[in-house]
């Protein structure tokens, strides 16, 4: 039996076991029957006292793209054969809830299409000012990567996500919110991680990855990690955040496939690279308008070649429900745009990669059932004044249930 089939079967077995365990717990806690409901997190089963909650959700992305689906990475990608077509871009299964206490939570996310475990963590959230999570999880570094692919404003993350994301890691994170609803309202995250990416069972050396993020909730209100102002904030809500990380190991980039290398880097020894990163971020939502932005700095020190590379990048993104000012525009329709700029090496002149994107989102019930049409233009320049340009069109239906 193929690995993916075995994995899918184990997930189904786990679902049945979890529900049966919850029912058993209900019998010992209360004579009342288990409560079942359908929520924004999918199907939910819970005990009357809410000490045991189990929810399960599936999500699928069906996509048409031309001439290609993926962002170009190098000049050679512009000359590859066109691959127009339909595909299931994502197929996810999410399981979560709490056990024993309302503040002892768990979360599991499984990639059905590629047969891999993405998220597996336990959270202790008894106090708002101090919380802990442990396991494998998406790091709190940049807003663009942390927002779920099912709650994005654009169809995909910008071109700067690939070189700067820290993605999913294994370890422990401390986080919380202090001075809520005041001018000093702050949210913080501090993580100590293995630093080898998703799916790694061991560290590649004795070094760990360290991440810190400090976020100022400037209006005394915390902004959720989601794109588009579908909640139509009646009060302005925004944030200003700084984040930094350091890691020494074998990898120069991370993705949902684990650790890897950026272009121009080859790994020959463990602990070969020291990578330091910094981030400045803003986000804002008010009455149908949404804004988010990130500026990144990354330095990679190669101890084998005794060289250092510095790269920078940023993106600007905004969206608006035009029905607020134009009567004939349907209320479910949002228009959004993004501009991204990436410099793979600041020491090389005219070495820029740019992305211009325009998206139209039609929300049926919010992000859980959404249709997106997107036009994107990529413009890559190099030091010899050569350049490549390409247009892309994509259409996607994202549905969760």
Backbone torsions as a table, in degrees:
resi	resn	phi	psi	omega
1	UNK	NA	131.8	-178.9
2	UNK	-61.3	155.3	-177.3
3	UNK	-59.1	-42.7	-178.5
4	UNK	-62.3	-40.6	179.3
5	UNK	-64.7	-41.2	177.7
6	UNK	-62.6	-44.2	-179.2
7	UNK	-62.1	-44.5	179.4
8	UNK	-62.9	-40.2	178.4
9	UNK	-62.8	-42.4	179.5
10	UNK	-64.2	-36.1	178.1
11	UNK	-64.0	-42.6	179.0
12	UNK	-63.9	-41.5	177.6
13	UNK	-61.4	-41.1	179.6
14	UNK	-62.6	-40.4	179.0
15	UNK	-59.7	-49.4	-178.3
16	UNK	-61.7	-43.5	180.0
17	UNK	-62.3	-42.8	-177.9
18	UNK	-65.1	-44.3	179.4
19	UNK	-64.0	-43.5	178.9
20	UNK	-63.7	-37.7	177.5
21	UNK	-64.3	-39.5	179.5
22	UNK	-65.1	-41.1	178.2
23	UNK	-63.0	-40.0	178.8
24	UNK	-63.8	-40.9	177.9
25	UNK	-63.8	-36.4	179.4
26	UNK	-63.0	-39.1	-178.6
27	UNK	-64.1	-33.1	-178.2
28	UNK	-83.5	-23.5	-176.6
29	UNK	-93.1	-37.3	-174.9
30	UNK	-151.3	150.6	178.0
31	UNK	-81.4	-8.4	179.9
32	UNK	-74.5	155.1	179.0
33	UNK	-73.2	156.6	177.9
34	UNK	-64.6	144.1	-178.9
35	UNK	-94.7	136.0	179.4
36	UNK	-123.2	140.3	-178.3
37	UNK	-154.3	165.6	173.6
38	UNK	-116.2	122.0	-173.7
39	UNK	-124.9	-171.9	176.4
40	UNK	-70.8	-8.0	175.8
41	UNK	-106.9	17.6	179.5
42	UNK	94.1	-153.9	179.5
43	UNK	-75.0	134.5	-176.1
44	UNK	-127.0	135.5	175.1
45	UNK	-121.7	133.7	-175.1
46	UNK	-150.4	158.0	172.4
47	UNK	-84.5	159.3	-178.8
48	UNK	-58.2	-31.6	-179.6
49	UNK	-87.8	1.1	177.2
50	UNK	64.1	13.4	176.8
51	UNK	-75.7	-21.3	176.2
52	UNK	-126.3	117.1	179.9
53	UNK	-133.3	134.8	178.7
54	UNK	-134.5	121.6	176.2
55	UNK	-126.2	149.6	-177.5
56	UNK	-137.8	137.0	-175.8
57	UNK	-144.2	142.8	174.4
58	UNK	-116.8	146.6	178.9
59	UNK	-140.7	138.0	-179.2
60	UNK	-133.9	144.6	173.8
61	UNK	-122.6	117.1	177.2
62	UNK	-105.2	126.6	-169.3
63	UNK	-135.8	140.2	168.5
64	UNK	-113.5	136.8	-178.2
65	UNK	-145.1	147.6	175.2
66	UNK	-155.7	137.6	2.8
67	UNK	-81.9	-17.2	178.1
68	UNK	-144.7	164.7	-178.8
69	UNK	-93.7	-39.5	-173.3
70	UNK	-87.1	153.7	174.6
71	UNK	-67.0	140.7	174.4
72	UNK	-66.9	142.8	-179.9
73	UNK	-107.1	-45.8	179.0
74	UNK	-122.8	174.1	177.9
75	UNK	-59.1	-34.8	-178.1
76	UNK	-62.5	-26.2	-178.6
77	UNK	-67.7	-22.7	179.3
78	UNK	-74.7	-22.9	-177.1
79	UNK	-101.4	4.4	178.2
80	UNK	-72.1	160.4	-179.9
81	UNK	-63.5	141.9	177.4
82	UNK	-65.1	141.8	-178.3
83	UNK	-129.9	57.1	177.5
84	UNK	-62.4	135.7	178.8
85	UNK	173.6	177.7	175.8
86	UNK	-102.7	146.3	175.7
87	UNK	-155.9	159.2	170.4
88	UNK	-88.4	101.4	-172.8
89	UNK	-70.7	-38.1	177.7
90	UNK	-144.2	145.5	172.9
91	UNK	-143.5	107.8	-172.0
92	UNK	-123.6	150.5	172.7
93	UNK	-124.1	125.6	-178.3
94	UNK	-117.4	132.9	177.7
95	UNK	-130.7	135.0	-179.5
96	UNK	-165.5	-179.5	179.2
97	UNK	148.8	-149.6	177.2
98	UNK	-144.8	159.2	-178.3
99	UNK	-142.5	143.7	178.3
100	UNK	72.2	-47.3	177.8
101	UNK	-140.1	156.4	-179.9
102	UNK	-66.5	-21.5	-177.2
103	UNK	-96.9	-1.3	176.3
104	UNK	-101.0	100.4	-168.7
105	UNK	-112.6	162.4	177.9
106	UNK	-143.7	157.2	-179.9
107	UNK	-151.3	135.0	177.9
108	UNK	-133.5	134.3	174.4
109	UNK	-133.3	130.1	-175.3
110	UNK	-124.6	135.8	178.3
111	UNK	-89.3	104.2	-177.2
112	UNK	-70.5	-33.6	-176.0
113	UNK	-70.4	-38.5	-175.5
114	UNK	-108.5	-0.6	175.4
115	UNK	63.3	54.3	-179.2
116	UNK	-146.5	150.6	178.5
117	UNK	-86.3	122.6	-177.8
118	UNK	-95.9	-49.3	-171.9
119	UNK	-129.6	129.6	176.8
120	UNK	-152.6	102.5	-173.1
121	UNK	-150.5	158.8	174.3
122	UNK	-121.9	135.1	-176.9
123	UNK	-120.1	133.2	172.7
124	UNK	-105.8	106.9	-173.1
125	UNK	-126.0	53.2	-178.5
126	UNK	-75.8	-35.2	-178.6
127	UNK	-119.2	143.1	-179.6
128	UNK	-68.6	-32.8	-174.6
129	UNK	-83.8	-13.5	-179.4
130	UNK	-150.5	114.1	-179.1
131	UNK	-131.4	159.4	-178.4
132	UNK	-135.9	139.4	167.9
133	UNK	-133.2	145.9	-177.5
134	UNK	-139.4	141.9	-179.5
135	UNK	135.6	-144.5	175.2
136	UNK	-112.1	123.9	-173.2
137	UNK	-155.8	165.4	176.9
138	UNK	-76.5	129.1	-175.5
139	UNK	-73.6	146.0	174.2
140	UNK	-84.3	83.7	177.7
141	UNK	-118.6	-71.0	179.0
142	UNK	-112.4	146.7	-177.0
143	UNK	-64.2	-42.6	-175.7
144	UNK	-58.3	-44.7	-178.7
145	UNK	-76.0	-33.7	-175.7
146	UNK	-71.2	-32.5	178.0
147	UNK	-61.3	131.3	-179.9
148	UNK	-58.8	145.5	177.7
149	UNK	-61.9	-16.3	176.7
150	UNK	-89.0	-4.4	-179.3
151	UNK	-125.8	20.7	-179.6
152	UNK	-78.7	155.6	176.6
153	UNK	-84.9	-47.1	172.3
154	UNK	-86.2	167.0	-176.1
155	UNK	-67.2	-36.9	177.2
156	UNK	-137.1	171.7	175.6
157	UNK	-74.7	159.7	-173.6
158	UNK	-72.8	175.9	-177.0
159	UNK	-67.0	-19.4	-179.1
160	UNK	-80.9	-10.6	179.7
161	UNK	-63.2	-41.8	-175.8
162	UNK	-60.2	-48.5	-177.7
163	UNK	-78.4	-20.4	-171.1
164	UNK	-112.8	-14.8	-177.7
165	UNK	-67.9	145.0	171.2
166	UNK	-98.2	-10.0	171.3
167	UNK	54.2	-141.6	-178.2
168	UNK	-95.2	137.2	-178.7
169	UNK	-137.1	168.7	176.6
170	UNK	-111.0	134.1	179.7
171	UNK	161.4	-146.5	-176.9
172	UNK	-133.9	143.6	-179.1
173	UNK	-133.8	138.3	175.3
174	UNK	-112.4	133.3	-175.4
175	UNK	-154.8	166.6	179.5
176	UNK	171.3	-179.2	179.6
177	UNK	-130.1	130.1	-178.4
178	UNK	-123.0	153.2	-178.1
179	UNK	52.4	48.4	-177.0
180	UNK	-63.6	146.9	176.0
181	UNK	61.8	30.6	173.9
182	UNK	-129.6	175.8	177.6
183	UNK	-69.2	-16.9	178.9
184	UNK	-102.9	25.4	-178.9
185	UNK	-63.6	118.0	-176.4
186	UNK	-129.5	144.4	171.0
187	UNK	-121.0	132.6	-176.8
188	UNK	-127.8	154.3	175.3
189	UNK	-142.0	130.8	175.2
190	UNK	-134.0	125.9	-174.9
191	UNK	-130.5	142.2	171.7
192	UNK	-119.6	119.6	-167.9
193	UNK	-131.9	160.1	177.3
194	UNK	-64.0	-38.8	176.0
195	UNK	83.7	20.8	179.2
196	UNK	-116.4	4.8	173.6
197	UNK	86.4	-178.2	-176.9
198	UNK	-63.3	137.1	172.5
199	UNK	81.2	-3.6	-179.3
200	UNK	-77.4	129.4	-177.7
201	UNK	-89.9	-19.4	179.8
202	UNK	-139.4	164.2	174.3
203	UNK	-81.2	153.9	179.9
204	UNK	-89.5	-7.0	177.5
205	UNK	-162.3	-165.1	-179.9
206	UNK	-92.9	4.5	-177.1
207	UNK	-93.6	150.8	178.4
208	UNK	-117.3	161.6	175.0
209	UNK	-95.7	138.2	179.2
210	UNK	-124.1	133.5	-179.3
211	UNK	-132.8	137.0	174.2
212	UNK	-133.9	138.3	178.2
213	UNK	-139.4	131.8	177.0
214	UNK	-124.8	125.1	-174.1
215	UNK	-123.4	125.5	175.7
216	UNK	-96.0	117.3	175.7
217	UNK	-86.2	88.8	-161.6
218	UNK	-63.8	-21.3	178.7
219	UNK	-107.9	12.7	-179.0
220	UNK	75.9	17.8	178.3
221	UNK	-132.8	134.8	-177.8
222	UNK	-87.3	130.7	-178.3
223	UNK	-89.8	127.9	-178.8
224	UNK	-67.7	154.4	178.6
225	UNK	-84.4	79.8	176.4
226	UNK	-156.2	154.0	177.9
227	UNK	-89.4	161.7	177.0
228	UNK	68.8	141.7	178.3
229	UNK	-93.5	65.5	179.7
230	UNK	-72.5	-19.0	177.2
231	UNK	-83.1	-6.6	178.8
232	UNK	49.2	70.0	-177.7
233	UNK	-57.9	119.9	178.0
234	UNK	-77.3	-22.0	176.8
235	UNK	-117.1	140.6	179.3
236	UNK	-60.8	132.9	-178.2
237	UNK	-133.6	125.6	-177.0
238	UNK	-153.6	174.1	-179.3
239	UNK	-148.1	157.9	171.6
240	UNK	-135.3	125.3	-172.5
241	UNK	-135.1	149.7	171.3
242	UNK	-124.7	143.0	178.0
243	UNK	-144.4	152.6	179.1
244	UNK	-149.1	154.6	178.5
245	UNK	-150.3	156.7	174.0
246	UNK	-144.9	143.4	-178.9
247	UNK	-158.1	142.2	171.6
248	UNK	-122.2	128.6	-177.0
249	UNK	-177.9	-154.8	-173.9
250	UNK	-96.9	-5.1	-171.4
251	UNK	-117.8	150.1	175.7
252	UNK	-111.4	-6.3	176.6
253	UNK	-153.4	163.4	177.5
254	UNK	-135.4	154.7	178.0
255	UNK	-153.2	-176.3	178.0
256	UNK	-71.5	-1.3	173.5
257	UNK	-100.5	-1.3	-179.9
258	UNK	109.4	-156.9	-179.2
259	UNK	-78.8	150.5	179.7
260	UNK	-160.9	-165.0	-176.5
261	UNK	-124.4	140.4	168.8
262	UNK	-75.4	163.7	-179.2
263	UNK	-62.5	134.6	178.9
264	UNK	93.4	-0.1	179.9
265	UNK	-118.9	131.4	176.7
266	UNK	-124.6	131.8	-178.9
267	UNK	-94.6	125.7	177.9
268	UNK	-122.9	-17.5	-178.4
269	UNK	-139.7	154.8	172.7
270	UNK	-70.4	152.6	-178.8
271	UNK	59.9	27.1	-174.8
272	UNK	-72.4	-31.8	-172.2
273	UNK	-117.3	134.7	167.0
274	UNK	-106.7	117.7	-176.4
275	UNK	-115.7	123.2	176.6
276	UNK	-117.6	133.7	-178.4
277	UNK	-132.9	152.9	175.5
278	UNK	-142.2	151.7	-175.1
279	UNK	-142.4	139.5	168.9
280	UNK	-121.9	133.1	-170.9
281	UNK	-141.5	142.6	171.0
282	UNK	-134.6	153.5	176.1
283	UNK	-154.7	151.5	-174.5
284	UNK	-158.3	143.1	174.8
285	UNK	-141.8	140.0	178.6
286	UNK	-166.9	119.2	173.0
287	UNK	47.6	51.4	175.6
288	UNK	90.7	-8.8	177.7
289	UNK	-99.2	138.8	178.8
290	UNK	-135.7	146.0	-178.4
291	UNK	-144.1	140.7	169.9
292	UNK	-152.6	151.4	-174.0
293	UNK	-155.3	145.7	174.0
294	UNK	-139.6	142.2	172.3
295	UNK	-124.7	127.0	-172.9
296	UNK	-118.0	148.0	172.1
297	UNK	-133.3	135.7	-179.1
298	UNK	-143.8	131.9	177.8
299	UNK	-123.5	127.3	179.1
300	UNK	-116.6	118.8	175.9
301	UNK	-101.8	120.1	-180.0
302	UNK	-98.2	111.4	-176.0
303	UNK	-80.7	-9.6	176.6
304	UNK	-85.8	-48.6	179.2
305	UNK	-88.7	-4.5	180.0
306	UNK	55.6	49.8	-178.5
307	UNK	-134.1	162.8	179.3
308	UNK	-133.5	137.9	178.9
309	UNK	-125.3	131.5	177.8
310	UNK	-115.5	130.5	179.0
311	UNK	-128.4	148.7	-179.8
312	UNK	-133.1	160.7	177.8
313	UNK	-171.2	157.7	175.8
314	UNK	-155.3	161.6	170.7
315	UNK	-141.1	152.1	174.9
316	UNK	-125.8	131.2	-175.1
317	UNK	-142.6	137.1	179.9
318	UNK	-149.1	154.6	178.2
319	UNK	-149.3	158.4	-178.4
320	UNK	-156.2	143.2	173.2
321	UNK	-89.7	102.7	-173.1
322	UNK	-66.3	-14.4	177.9
323	UNK	-62.7	-17.3	178.1
324	UNK	-67.2	-26.0	-177.0
325	UNK	-123.1	-15.5	179.7
326	UNK	-123.9	115.2	-171.0
327	UNK	-62.0	-37.6	-173.1
328	UNK	-81.6	-6.3	178.0
329	UNK	-77.9	128.5	-179.6
330	UNK	-60.9	142.3	-178.1
331	UNK	-63.1	-33.2	-178.8
332	UNK	-74.1	-4.2	-173.0
333	UNK	-94.1	128.7	174.8
334	UNK	-121.6	140.8	173.9
335	UNK	-109.7	132.1	-177.2
336	UNK	-138.9	153.8	178.8
337	UNK	-144.3	156.9	179.9
338	UNK	-142.6	144.2	169.4
339	UNK	-129.3	130.7	180.0
340	UNK	-130.8	146.2	-178.8
341	UNK	-137.8	128.5	-177.1
342	UNK	-131.8	130.4	176.0
343	UNK	-116.8	106.3	-176.6
344	UNK	-67.7	-19.8	179.6
345	UNK	-157.5	111.2	-175.2
346	UNK	-68.6	-15.1	179.6
347	UNK	-82.9	-8.0	178.3
348	UNK	-106.0	120.3	-178.2
349	UNK	-73.7	152.5	178.0
350	UNK	55.0	33.9	-178.5
351	UNK	-111.2	78.0	-172.7
352	UNK	-128.0	146.4	173.0
353	UNK	-123.2	128.4	-175.5
354	UNK	-126.6	147.4	179.0
355	UNK	-133.6	131.7	175.2
356	UNK	-122.1	123.8	-176.4
357	UNK	-131.4	142.3	175.8
358	UNK	-132.3	127.2	-176.4
359	UNK	-129.2	148.4	173.7
360	UNK	-121.8	117.1	-179.1
361	UNK	-106.9	133.0	174.1
362	UNK	-117.3	112.5	-177.2
363	UNK	-94.0	122.0	174.2
364	UNK	-81.8	-82.2	161.9
365	UNK	-108.1	87.1	176.3
366	UNK	61.5	-149.0	-177.4
367	UNK	-72.9	-13.6	-174.2
368	UNK	-73.3	-16.2	177.0
369	UNK	-150.7	98.8	-168.1
370	UNK	-139.4	139.0	175.9
371	UNK	-113.2	130.5	-177.3
372	UNK	-128.2	132.5	172.2
373	UNK	-117.6	131.2	-171.7
374	UNK	-138.0	137.9	173.2
375	UNK	-118.1	131.7	-177.2
376	UNK	-135.2	140.8	173.4
377	UNK	-122.9	130.6	176.9
378	UNK	-109.2	136.4	179.2
379	UNK	-135.7	109.7	-177.4
380	UNK	-114.1	129.7	179.6
381	UNK	-117.8	155.4	177.8
382	UNK	-135.4	168.5	-169.6
383	UNK	-64.2	-22.6	179.8
384	UNK	-88.4	17.5	178.7
385	UNK	69.2	9.9	173.4
386	UNK	-80.2	157.2	-179.0
387	UNK	-155.0	160.4	177.1
388	UNK	-135.8	141.3	179.3
389	UNK	-134.9	149.0	-179.4
390	UNK	-157.3	140.7	171.9
391	UNK	-99.8	150.0	176.5
392	UNK	-140.4	142.6	175.8
393	UNK	-124.6	135.8	178.1
394	UNK	-141.5	148.0	177.4
395	UNK	-132.2	130.5	-173.9
396	UNK	-140.4	139.9	170.8
397	UNK	-113.3	120.1	179.4
398	UNK	-112.8	122.2	-176.7
399	UNK	-136.6	136.3	177.0
400	UNK	-123.4	145.1	178.3
401	UNK	-156.9	NA	NA
